[in-house]
Amino acid sequence: MNQRNDEYYMEKALKLAAQGEGYTSPNPLVGAVVVKDDEIVGKGYHKKAGEAHAEVHALNQAGDKAEGATLYVNLEPCCHLGKTPACSLKIINSNISRLVVAMEDPNPIVAGKGIKDLEEAGIEIKTGVLEQEAKKLNEIFIKNMTEQMPFVYLKTGQTLDGYLATRTGHSRWVTNEEARKYGHQMRHKVDGILVGIGTVVGDNPNLTTRLDDKDGKDPIRIVLDSKLQTPNDANIINEDSESPTFIITTEDYDRDKYEKLNKLNNLKIIVLSKDENGRIDLNQLLKELYKKEVTSILIEGGGTVNHSFLKTGLIDKFYCFVAPKILGGNDGVPSFSGPGVEKMNNAYQLENIEYEFLDGDLLCKGEIRKE
């Protein structure tokens, strides 16, 4: 089978894997395709954590046709017993003759061992097919496994001259409907959505997910509130949602307010230490969130929160939505509020840039270049 065909079928596996977005955390996104005589005889994807893996769905659908076939999967099959049996055993027992894998599993429990087991069972192995596409799809899982930290997305919706809102704080709406729909898809994708207390008091957001084509998963609502100023009637703590709200505070919190908030259902108050600037220690925050199986967060905060994450180097990927609007002054609410660099050559440079137009608004995606 030539390289072109391998890429063709791996692309099918990647598209299947993407269908699980928002549902598989803390597991990766995985799709699998079984091919025999240049025909797809089985396919599947991992639909939800704790349920059958992609390879199992694909091989079950293929049945006896799996014998002598090729299995395409975007991530190395697992070889350990977790909440489900090891996929490597299922693959060996299916009698496939060839396995094509996009990337090795970054999970140290697997990390090449699954491929080795299958190779020793006499299965022909090919790796690295559409590897970069596979890594991009599972960027959250890769960081989780290699750094034991959540993947951090930062989303801004700003005017052409860089403002989130007018001088009065009015921000509805900076971006258009298509851009806002995209934002809800991002909320569905991540485990948590983070804002500062200023956003809660000023906008009283719901921070839920609303999708047109499917039931969206609400992220955990995370609020940075060092002095516990969250109003008792705030939408984020009165929302009818399966996902909880985390209020992150410091030892400076209001004791009376703590007692009132702590009685509310679906709300957890987390007390953390302060950094050298007297604010919530963001590194400690991310470590604490990861302990609670929050594998990814989306920052939708104001300029101060955005600036804090930028300065501490904790943002993995930027999603900047730019509307073709100009406020025309120097008194709006900037996307990043705080002291900037002094020289242009010290500016934060993005790389791996992608651009997309959403009904006239521009979406720029990228990562900060690491020297």
LINBELUR-V601260 format. One record per backbone hydrogen bond with DSSP energy under -1.0 kcal/mol. CO is the residue of the C=O (numbers start at 1). NH is the residue of the N-H. E is the energy in kcal/mol with one decimal. If there is no record, write none. Layout:
co: {CO:CO}
nh: {NH:NH}
e: {E:E}
This chain:
co: {2:3:4:5:6:7:8:9:10:11:12:13:14:16:17:18:20:23:24:30:31:32:33:34:34:35:39:42:44:48:53:54:55:56:57:58:59:62:63:64:66:69:69:70:71:72:73:78:84:86:87:88:89:92:95:97:98:99:100:101:103:107:107:110:112:113:114:115:116:118:119:124:126:128:130:131:132:133:134:136:138:139:140:141:142:143:144:151:152:152:153:154:156:158:159:162:163:165:166:170:171:176:177:178:179:180:181:182:183:184:185:186:191:192:193:194:195:196:197:198:199:200:220:221:222:223:224:225:226:231:234:235:239:244:245:246:247:248:249:250:254:255:256:257:258:261:266:268:270:273:275:279:281:282:283:284:285:286:287:289:290:295:296:297:298:299:302:303:303:304:305:306:307:308:309:310:317:318:319:320:321:322:323:325:333:343:344:349:351:354:356:358:361:362:363:364:365:366:367}
nh: {6:7:8:9:10:11:12:13:14:15:16:17:18:19:20:21:23:49:27:46:74:44:72:41:42:70:36:34:32:51:57:58:59:60:61:62:63:65:66:67:69:97:98:35:100:33:102:88:82:90:91:92:93:95:68:124:71:126:73:129:76:110:111:113:116:117:118:119:120:123:122:99:101:131:134:135:136:137:138:139:142:143:144:145:146:147:148:297:316:317:299:319:321:323:162:335:159:333:169:166:174:180:181:182:183:184:185:186:187:188:189:190:220:298:222:300:224:200:201:202:203:204:193:246:195:248:197:228:250:234:237:238:241:221:268:223:270:225:272:253:258:259:260:261:262:264:245:247:249:281:278:275:285:286:287:288:289:290:291:294:293:151:192:153:194:155:306:307:337:308:309:310:311:312:314:313:154:366:156:364:158:362:325:160:164:346:347:369:367:365:363:361:358:322:356:320:354:318:351}
e: {-1.9:-2.5:-2.1:-2.3:-2.2:-2.2:-1.3:-1.9:-2.4:-2.1:-2.0:-2.4:-1.9:-1.3:-1.9:-1.6:-2.4:-1.2:-2.8:-2.4:-1.3:-2.0:-3.3:-2.6:-1.2:-2.9:-2.8:-3.5:-2.8:-2.2:-1.7:-2.5:-2.7:-2.4:-1.9:-1.9:-2.2:-1.7:-1.7:-1.5:-2.3:-2.0:-1.6:-3.2:-3.0:-2.4:-1.5:-2.1:-2.1:-1.0:-2.4:-2.3:-2.5:-1.2:-2.8:-2.3:-2.6:-2.3:-2.3:-1.2:-1.9:-1.9:-1.5:-3.1:-2.1:-2.4:-1.8:-2.5:-2.5:-2.0:-1.8:-3.1:-3.1:-1.1:-1.9:-2.3:-2.1:-2.0:-1.6:-1.3:-2.4:-1.8:-2.3:-2.4:-2.1:-2.9:-1.3:-2.6:-2.0:-1.7:-3.1:-2.9:-3.3:-2.8:-1.9:-1.7:-2.0:-2.6:-1.9:-2.3:-1.2:-2.0:-2.3:-2.0:-1.9:-1.6:-1.6:-1.8:-1.9:-2.0:-1.4:-1.5:-3.3:-2.3:-3.0:-2.8:-2.4:-1.5:-2.7:-2.5:-2.6:-1.1:-2.9:-3.4:-2.4:-3.3:-1.6:-1.4:-1.2:-1.7:-1.2:-1.2:-1.5:-1.8:-2.7:-2.6:-2.8:-3.3:-3.1:-1.7:-2.2:-1.9:-1.6:-2.8:-2.8:-1.8:-2.1:-2.6:-2.8:-2.1:-2.0:-3.2:-2.0:-2.3:-2.0:-2.4:-2.7:-2.2:-1.7:-2.3:-1.9:-2.5:-1.7:-2.8:-2.8:-2.5:-2.4:-2.3:-1.8:-2.2:-2.1:-2.2:-2.8:-1.5:-2.0:-1.3:-2.4:-1.6:-2.3:-2.5:-3.0:-2.7:-2.7:-2.9:-3.8:-1.9:-1.8:-3.6:-2.3:-2.8:-3.3:-1.7:-3.2:-3.5:-1.9:-2.8:-2.1:-3.3:-3.0}
